[in-house]
Amino acid sequence: ASTNITNGTMGGGGWFYVPKVWTPYGGWWATPAAWKRNTAIAHFGVLVTCAAIFAVSSERERRPIAPYKHIPSQSWSKHAKEDDPSL
């Protein structure tokens, strides 16, 4: 039995059920209307989260034993001068 493409028995056309789900990237479709805004909001959220983690980390960083070479985080660490007298 041969199948003819033109009679509608083949292909992925037609309607199919898609549940209504909100997602930050726009849902089921690859190019949502507000993708630039959604991407900017997501980037802003990541930036704020990283800044908060960085601030907490720089406040809490302690070195009970002074390092034998310079460590970049000593530039912004709150307790670097207390922990390493050579600075």
VOGU-3710 file (C-alpha; in Angstrom, 3 decimals, decimal comma):
1> astnitngtm> 0,000/0,000/0,000  1,570/3,220/-1,105  0,928/6,412/0,798  0,329/9,660/-0,987  1,736/12,848/0,627  -1,007/15,009/-0,820  -3,951/13,152/0,729  -3,077/14,230/4,293  -2,023/10,854/5,618  1,579/11,906/6,095
11> ggggwfyvpk> 3,344/14,871/7,623  3,290/16,655/10,919  0,774/19,328/10,041  -2,351/20,069/11,943  -3,109/21,117/15,470  -1,785/19,359/18,519  -2,416/19,946/22,214  0,112/22,118/24,038  -0,505/22,854/27,725  -0,319/26,474/28,817
21> vwtpyggwwa> 2,933/26,672/30,759  4,812/29,870/31,637  8,580/29,666/31,357  11,195/32,437/31,345  12,386/31,521/27,843  8,920/31,832/26,325  7,284/28,440/26,532  7,142/25,771/23,866  8,104/27,921/20,900  11,678/28,764/19,905
31> tpaawkrnta> 11,159/32,498/19,265  8,700/34,021/21,736  7,583/37,623/21,296  9,405/38,908/24,387  12,562/36,821/24,213  14,882/39,833/24,530  13,115/41,073/27,662  13,029/37,582/29,182  16,726/37,101/28,456  17,572/40,485/30,012
41> iahfgvlvtc> 15,562/39,625/33,141  17,315/36,258/33,445  20,762/37,844/32,992  19,940/40,486/35,587  18,886/37,775/38,044  22,111/35,849/37,492  24,157/39,041/37,894  22,445/39,968/41,181  22,891/36,430/42,520  26,601/36,375/41,588
51> aaifavsser> 27,143/39,811/43,160  25,518/38,682/46,407  27,631/35,512/46,521  30,781/37,539/45,811  29,974/40,029/48,598  29,373/37,307/51,178  32,474/35,414/50,072  34,749/38,463/50,310  33,457/39,245/53,807  33,942/35,706/55,127
61> errpiapykh> 37,253/34,790/53,491  39,934/34,118/56,103  43,416/32,658/55,810  44,732/31,347/59,142  48,044/30,468/57,448  49,536/33,234/55,304  49,955/32,157/51,668  53,494/31,894/50,284  52,523/33,731/47,085  49,994/36,404/46,199
71> ipsqswskha> 46,404/35,235/45,733  44,144/37,482/43,601  41,292/37,408/46,112  43,541/39,148/48,642  42,934/42,338/46,656  39,278/42,487/47,681  39,192/40,364/50,833  38,080/42,218/53,958  40,535/40,461/56,303  43,542/40,150/53,987
81> keddpsl> 45,745/42,610/55,874  44,948/40,980/59,208  45,631/37,481/57,915  48,795/38,256/55,918  51,071/40,861/57,561  53,283/41,076/54,469  50,574/42,993/52,556
//
